[in-house]
Amino acid sequence: MSVLEKFGVEIFTQHNIFERIAVDKPFRPDNPAFIFIKTGTIKLKQSFRDLELSANMFMVTDPQTVYEMISVSDDFQSRMVSYKREFISALSLKFNRLITYRYFRQQMNIGVPFHADEMEVVWKSVNFLKYILDSDTEMTYKKEIVEHLFSVFCYQMAGIISKEDSNAMNQMSRQEEIVFVFLNDVAKYHNTERSVEFYAGRQSITTRHLSSVIKSVTGKPASEIIALIVINEAKVLLNSSNKPVLEISSILGFSDQYSFSHFFKKHLGESPTQYRNQFES
């Protein structure tokens, strides 16, 4: 049983991260996570934006999102706190988890700056939690210690986030809410629904209004974001599994392999098989 399965949380260093993630190879996290960058820089590609994270920044990742590492500096130093969602939900934390979670989702895939002293405190907390998790020493109350240390970490993050932007903790703008719901809906329904009309209907707004808001906030048309999310799902399946292209086309909701291949080539300029071949050793 892995540490994550046993305790609900696991800490990874940059060395562990790079064992799982390669440059130009899309991946989807298995669980939500906080990623902290102490030194150096890393560039990531996400569905509709490129991200550059540098020293004293953090971001929150989500299993619904596909990422691709573009580059990383030699002095990159990082910690990733990966946790099971049911674990954090089970903790008796006093701050409003719903509001915090909404804010986390707003900030998801966006690097958030830390003050250097705040990073230092959080870094020490994370390292101590990692020390306990990795320790082979017999501890009668190890599970309880982990729960309390992770609670401390959560309170630290909630305090820092609320201080950074107290207004965003309380409410989203109407446009932000539309984008928030749209992205969640696309993550949930993209294998079966690819029309902008469907997603507008989900929010009881016109297609024109949804398209206008999405373009204004993200810089990309709604239809392009839908296509990018489907393409990213296809890329993950092609490079991380041995599933036949026909099976992948079915998983992604295409009527046949030809339709999938045509869609894939239209957006990437190469066939699914050509894309897959570059990852074969």
Secondary structure, DSSP 8 states (H G I E B T S, - for coil): --HHHHHSEEEEEHHHHHHH--BT--B--SS-EEEEEEES-EEEEETTEEEEE-TTEEEEE-TT--EEEEEE-TT-EEEEEEE-HHHHHHS---S-HHHHHHHHHHHTTS-EE--HHHHHHHHHHHHHHHHHHH--S--TTHHHHHHHHHHHHHHHHHHHHHHH-HHHHH---HHHHHHHHHHHHHHHHTTT---HHHHHHHTT--HHHHHHHHHHHHSS-HHHHHHHHHHHHHHHHHHH----HHHHHHHTT-SSHHHHHHHHHHHHSS-HHHHHHTT--
